[in-house]
Amino acid sequence: MVRELKKAGSLEDDKVLECAKMESAMAKSAKRNNARGGNQLASLTDLQNSSKARELENDKNWNDESTEVVQRKQDLERHAEFKLWSALTGKEGF
């Protein structure tokens, strides 16, 4: 008996109590995080299948770029070409 107590250590009951507290806290946390319950998806493939099956209600061909943004991009591409800058001539003395 004394050997068993020595082997287990003087804080054996504290260790058991700490484990019980941890398990209780984890159970409460899981319950809190699962408050919605219901239709939770089990895996990534379930989520992917669900999203593929869902129909879009908004414009499927929506483009977020306005005509002004498209025009600016075209102007940038046109001005960034080497031909534009090579045609410019410098003034004498520069």
N, C-alpha and C positions, 0 to 999 in steps of 0.2 A: 504494500500500500504506500509506504513512504517513498519507495523507488518510483512508483507510478506518478506520485505527486511531483517528485523532483524532476522526472523526465518531462512531464507536461508543463511544468513551470508554474510559478505562483500566480500568473495572470491568465490562466487558462479560461476562467469564467469571463474575464473581460474580453478575451478574444472571441469567444462564442457570442457574447452580447454585441460586440462590434459587428460581427458578420450578420447577425439578425437585424441590426439597425440598418446596415447597408442594403440588405435584401428588401426591407420594408421601404426604404427611400427609393430604391430602383423601381419597385412596384408602383409606388405613388407617382413617380415621374412618368412611367409608361402609361399609367391611367390618365394623367393630365395631358400628355401629348396625344393621346388617342381619344380625346374628348369628342371629336366629331364622329368617330366610328363610321359605321355605314359602308359606303362604297370606296374603300381604300384599295388602291391597286397593289397587287402583290409583287410585281416585278417590273423591270424596265420594258420587257417585251409587251406586257399588258398595257403599259402606258403608250407605247408606240402604236399598238393596234387600235387603242382607243382614239388616238389623235388622227390616225389614218381614216377611221370610220366617221369622224366628225365632219360635217359639212360647214363650209365657210358661209357666214351670213353677210359679210362685207364684200366689197369689190375684190374679185380674185386677181384682177390685172392692175391693181393699184400701183402707181409709181410715185415715190415720194419726192422726186425731183421736179421742181417747177420749170417752166420754159426759160425763166431767167437763169436758173442754175445750169441748165443744159447749154444755153447760149454762152455763158461764161466759160464753161469747159471747152467748148469748141473754139472760142477766142484764144484761150490759153494754149491749146494744142497748135493753133495756127501761128501764134506769136512765138512759140517755143521752137519752131523749126529753124534750122540753121540758115535756110535760104533767105529768110526775112532779114536776119542780122548781117549777112554777108553783103547784101545789096546796099546797106547804109555806108556812106562815106564820111570820113572824119574831116574836120576843118583843119586848115593849115595851122600849125603851132600847138596842136594838142597831142 
